[in-house]
Amino acid sequence: MSIDVIINVLSDSNLSEREKFDSICNNLQEYCLQPDHILNCYRVLMRLKSELIELSKEADQSGERVIARVLNTVKTELKIIKYQIENPQLMLKNEMPKFKRKHWTASIPGLVEIIYLMKNCVDNGDVEVKEIADWFEYIFQVKLNNIYKIIEQIASRKSKTKFLDEETLNLTKFLEDFSLRKPRS
């Protein structure tokens, strides 16, 4: 969503005020309904709000009325997004089953090993490590203050994959024990 789209709609003399307003609002709402970029949407709408205020100073009376109505819509969308950001558990209820978040109790460097391990497994590696870290912080209620400093510490230690090696052994033992159990009928 950009101010250019709005300027193009506002300057279209073939559209009535109502059509201009509907066109702009439809574009805004379509943009805001994409849940995977809620923070970016908030950022864009905040900038758009400022630009609309400036644009209204130069607009004719008809354009000014449309801009005032669009500004009210932008303010409403910002309130909705702010509510979604403050209450993420409500926004996820249709996408994820209910779960109680658990606390990460293993080592922080171990968690960072997992995060870097997963990087290539999420969207074919087209994801920032910080984004994966943010997910883990949310899910496990842990704070990873400086993930890159932790990586430096991991890189300087003798066993680079200490946590993953230990957990591989645990998984192997679990699978061996599992295969020894009597199959259930």
N, C-alpha and C positions, 0 to 999 in steps of 0.2 A: 504494500500500500504506500503510495507516494503522493506528495502534494501535487505533482504533475498530473496525475489521474484526476484529481479534484479540480484543478484549474481547467483541464480539458472539458470536463463535464460542465463546470460553471460557465465557460465561454461558449458552449454549444447553444446557439440562438434557436435551434429547432426544438429544444426541450423546454417544457414549462417548469416553474419552480418546483412543483410536486415531482415531476420526472427527474429533475436534477437531484433533489433530495433523496428520492428512492434509489437512484443509481448509485450515489455515493454511499448511502447506508448499506445497500446490498453488498457493495465491494468491501466495506469495513467489516460487516458481520461475517462474510465469507472468509476474510483474512483472519479474523479473531477466532473462528471456530476450528482452526487447525491446532489441536492440543499439543503437538510436539514442539511448538515454539512459543509457548505462553510468555516467557520472559522477554523474548525479542518483540513480541506483539505489544507488550506493555511499553517497552522502550520506544517503539515506532509511534505508538499512539500519543505518548507524552510529547514527542517531537512534533507530531502532526498537530496536536492541540496548540502548541506555541506558534507554528506556522499559520494555522487558520486564524488565530487572533491577529497576526500581522496582515494576512491577506484581507481580512474584513475591513481594515483601515483604508484599503484602496478600492474596495468593491463598490459597485453601484447599489442602490437600495434593494433591488431584487436579489443580487448576489449576497448582500449583507444578511438578508433574511434567511437564505438557504444556509449560509455559513453558520449563523446563530443556531439553527436547528441541527446542523451536522455537529457543531461543538457540543451540544447537549447529548447527542448520541455517543460521541467520543468519550465524554465524561461518564456516561453510563457504562460503556464497554470497559473503561478503566476501573470502575468500581467492581464490575464482575470479575475482571482479571485479578484485581487485588484480593478479592474474596477467595478466588481459586488458589492463589499463592499462599494465603494465610490458612487455608483449610484443604490441604492436598488430599487428606483422607476422604473427603466427600467427593472429590473429583475422580478418584480412582475406583469408586465402589462398583461401577459397571464394567471396569476393565480388569480388575483383579479381585480374586477372592479376599475375603476379610482375613487379616492375619495380625498377630500381635508382633510388633517389631521386637527383635531380640538385640542384646548387646554383644558386641564383638569382645571375646574374652581371650583370644590368642594374641600373639605379638602384633604390633603395628607393622613392623617390617614384613611379617608374614602376609598381612592383608595387602600390602603394596605389591608383594610378589604375585598374588592372585590377580590384582588389578592389571598389572603389566602382562600377565599370562593371558588375560581375557581380551586385551586390546585388539588382537587380530581376529578374535572370534565374534566381535560385535560389528555389524555392518561392514564386514570384510576389512576391518582395520580402519575404516573411515570414521573414526571417533577419537576425540581427544581423551587422553589419559585422565585429565582433570574431570571430565564429564563422568567417566566410570567411577572415579573416586567420589564424586558428589553422590552418585547412586548408593554406593556402599556406606557413605556417611549417613545418609538418610535411613537406609534399611537397618543398619546395625548400630545406630546412635553412637557413632564414634567420630572424633574430629581428627582429620589428617591435615595438620597445619601447613606443612611444607612437604608435599609429596616428592618433590625433586631432590630435596635434601636427604630424605630417607633413601631415595634411589642411589644417591652418592655413597651413603653408608653401606648399602647392600653391595654396591660395586666394589667397595674397598675391602670387604671381608673375604676370608679364605673360601668359604662355601657360599657361592653366589645364590644358590637356590635351596638354602637350608630348610626353610619351612616346607617348600614343595616336596623336597626329598623325604622329610619326616612324614608328611601326609600321604605320600605315595606308598610308603611302607605300611602305614595304618590302613589304607585302602586295600592293599594287597592282602594283608592279614584278614581283614573283614571278608574279602571275597573267597579266600581259602576256607575260612570257617563256614561261610555260607554254603559253599559247595559240599562240605562234609556233612551238613545237616541232612537229615532224612527228608526226602521230598514229601510234601503233603498231598494227600489224595483228595 
